[in-house]
Amino acid sequence: MDYKQAVDKLSHTLSPKRFSHSLGVSRTAAELAARFGENIEKARLAGLLHDCARGIPSNNLLQMAESFDIVMNDVERCQPVLLHAPLGACLAQKEYGVDDPHILRAIALHTTGGRDMSTLDKIIYVADFIEPGRDFPRADKLRSLALQDLDAGLLACFDQSIHYVIDQNLLIHPATIEGRNYLLLQK
């Protein structure tokens, strides 16, 4: 399936707001890829499909994840919305014909991040935060930072995510902590 076909199919499976967000992430990912020497088409497609499982109701996510043999931890069982990322990678492969493991990994990591992220993984994680439709406090600062230095932008996005999760009194996914710590240890 080519990009245009994926856009058409996705437009019928996501809400208009989520679809607009996905288009914004796709454009932002392509811009970051061009800036940081990553394959633009891979970034564009991963950005488009990153939330392809986001329209699945939370009460179905656990069951679907089990049907795809996705290994879940306690945080994901308590907060099934986090499963939309690894489940999205499965759906990108099954429903959209994506067979590139780099694209699938970037989709799978876009919500929690993780240890030793590739440039594409970082781009999709960051693009999800900074696409033009995002208007949370500090969004403009994150955009500016990410366009200058991808790792600094990623670190700031990890921090933003952790602060948000704490403010919402939710569980922090261990992959987010591991990704943040790994990034800091590499500096």
PLY file of the C-alpha trace (Angstrom):
ply
format ascii 1.0
element vertex 187
property float x
property float y
property float z
element edge 186
property int vertex1
property int vertex2
end_header
0.00 0.00 0.00
1.43 3.39 -0.93
1.29 6.56 1.17
-1.81 7.95 -0.56
-3.71 4.69 -0.05
-2.66 4.63 3.60
-3.94 8.20 4.02
-7.27 7.23 2.49
-7.67 4.13 4.64
-6.60 5.92 7.82
-9.08 8.74 7.17
-11.88 6.18 7.54
-10.59 4.60 10.76
-9.66 7.59 12.91
-11.68 10.51 14.20
-11.19 13.73 12.20
-9.15 15.22 15.05
-6.88 12.16 15.37
-6.52 11.95 11.58
-5.47 15.61 11.43
-2.95 14.93 14.21
-1.56 11.96 12.25
-1.10 14.12 9.15
0.67 16.72 11.30
2.99 14.10 12.78
3.72 12.79 9.28
4.69 16.26 8.01
6.72 17.03 11.13
8.50 13.67 10.96
9.43 14.33 7.32
10.82 17.75 8.29
12.86 16.27 11.15
14.09 13.45 8.90
15.33 15.93 6.32
17.06 17.94 9.03
18.72 14.97 10.77
19.62 12.75 7.80
16.94 10.09 8.12
14.92 8.54 5.30
12.11 11.04 4.69
9.62 8.54 3.26
10.06 6.14 6.16
9.57 8.97 8.63
6.55 10.25 6.74
4.86 6.83 6.74
5.73 6.05 10.37
4.38 9.46 11.37
1.17 8.88 9.45
0.54 5.44 10.94
1.85 6.02 14.47
-1.70 6.28 15.89
-3.42 3.78 13.58
-4.61 1.83 16.65
-5.62 4.91 18.63
-9.26 4.65 17.57
-9.63 1.27 19.26
-11.62 1.58 22.50
-9.52 1.08 25.64
-11.62 -1.88 26.75
-10.62 -3.72 23.53
-6.90 -2.91 23.61
-5.94 -5.60 26.13
-7.78 -8.31 24.25
-6.34 -7.23 20.89
-2.83 -7.02 22.33
-3.18 -10.55 23.66
-4.40 -11.75 20.26
-1.18 -10.37 18.70
0.93 -11.95 21.48
2.15 -8.56 22.66
3.95 -8.98 25.96
2.45 -6.56 28.47
3.71 -5.25 31.78
1.68 -4.14 34.79
1.68 -0.49 33.72
0.16 -1.37 30.33
-2.43 -3.62 31.96
-3.47 -0.76 34.25
-3.31 1.86 31.47
-4.28 0.00 28.28
-4.14 3.18 26.17
-0.35 2.70 26.16
-0.88 -0.48 24.14
-2.02 1.52 21.11
1.65 1.98 20.15
2.80 -1.66 19.98
-0.61 -2.67 18.69
-0.31 0.08 16.06
2.92 -1.52 14.84
1.07 -4.83 14.45
-1.79 -3.16 12.58
0.60 -1.19 10.38
2.04 -4.51 9.29
-1.21 -6.44 9.00
-3.63 -3.78 7.72
-1.29 -1.39 5.88
1.32 -3.81 4.56
4.30 -2.18 6.27
7.14 -4.68 6.50
10.05 -2.37 7.33
11.18 -3.25 10.88
12.52 0.27 11.45
9.13 1.86 10.73
7.35 -0.73 12.87
9.74 -0.16 15.79
9.30 3.61 15.58
5.52 3.17 15.72
5.80 0.74 18.65
7.98 3.16 20.67
6.20 6.42 19.89
4.32 6.61 23.21
6.81 5.40 25.80
10.17 5.68 24.08
12.86 3.30 25.22
16.50 2.46 25.49
18.86 2.94 22.54
16.36 4.59 20.21
17.30 4.91 16.54
17.13 8.27 14.78
13.78 7.25 13.26
12.45 6.19 16.68
13.44 9.57 18.11
11.91 11.46 15.20
8.51 9.80 15.57
8.48 10.19 19.36
9.39 13.88 19.08
7.13 14.59 16.08
4.17 13.26 18.07
4.90 15.94 20.68
5.67 18.90 18.46
3.37 18.61 15.43
1.66 21.96 14.72
-1.67 20.93 16.27
-0.13 20.53 19.72
-0.73 23.61 21.84
0.21 22.63 25.40
2.41 24.97 27.45
6.03 24.74 26.27
5.06 23.22 22.89
6.78 26.06 21.01
9.91 25.69 23.14
10.00 21.93 22.43
9.58 22.60 18.69
12.45 25.04 18.63
14.71 22.78 20.68
13.95 19.65 18.64
14.73 21.40 15.36
18.14 22.42 16.70
19.15 19.20 18.49
17.15 15.98 18.22
18.54 14.42 21.40
17.94 17.59 23.43
14.41 17.69 22.02
13.88 14.03 22.89
15.09 14.59 26.44
12.74 17.57 26.81
9.87 15.46 25.46
10.66 12.68 27.94
10.63 15.28 30.72
7.35 16.76 29.49
5.79 13.29 29.35
6.95 12.38 32.85
5.65 15.66 34.29
2.29 15.14 32.56
1.97 11.57 33.84
2.81 12.67 37.38
0.32 15.57 37.19
-2.37 13.12 36.07
-1.46 10.73 38.90
-0.78 7.94 36.41
1.87 5.24 36.35
5.16 6.08 34.62
6.06 3.48 32.04
9.49 1.96 32.79
10.53 2.30 29.13
10.21 6.09 29.43
12.50 6.17 32.46
14.90 3.74 30.80
14.94 5.81 27.59
15.56 9.04 29.46
18.31 7.54 31.60
19.98 5.91 28.60
19.99 9.22 26.74
21.55 11.02 29.70
24.19 8.31 30.18
25.21 8.69 26.51
26.01 12.38 26.96
0 1
1 2
2 3
3 4
4 5
5 6
6 7
7 8
8 9
9 10
10 11
11 12
12 13
13 14
14 15
15 16
16 17
17 18
18 19
19 20
20 21
21 22
22 23
23 24
24 25
25 26
26 27
27 28
28 29
29 30
30 31
31 32
32 33
33 34
34 35
35 36
36 37
37 38
38 39
39 40
40 41
41 42
42 43
43 44
44 45
45 46
46 47
47 48
48 49
49 50
50 51
51 52
52 53
53 54
54 55
55 56
56 57
57 58
58 59
59 60
60 61
61 62
62 63
63 64
64 65
65 66
66 67
67 68
68 69
69 70
70 71
71 72
72 73
73 74
74 75
75 76
76 77
77 78
78 79
79 80
80 81
81 82
82 83
83 84
84 85
85 86
86 87
87 88
88 89
89 90
90 91
91 92
92 93
93 94
94 95
95 96
96 97
97 98
98 99
99 100
100 101
101 102
102 103
103 104
104 105
105 106
106 107
107 108
108 109
109 110
110 111
111 112
112 113
113 114
114 115
115 116
116 117
117 118
118 119
119 120
120 121
121 122
122 123
123 124
124 125
125 126
126 127
127 128
128 129
129 130
130 131
131 132
132 133
133 134
134 135
135 136
136 137
137 138
138 139
139 140
140 141
141 142
142 143
143 144
144 145
145 146
146 147
147 148
148 149
149 150
150 151
151 152
152 153
153 154
154 155
155 156
156 157
157 158
158 159
159 160
160 161
161 162
162 163
163 164
164 165
165 166
166 167
167 168
168 169
169 170
170 171
171 172
172 173
173 174
174 175
175 176
176 177
177 178
178 179
179 180
180 181
181 182
182 183
183 184
184 185
185 186
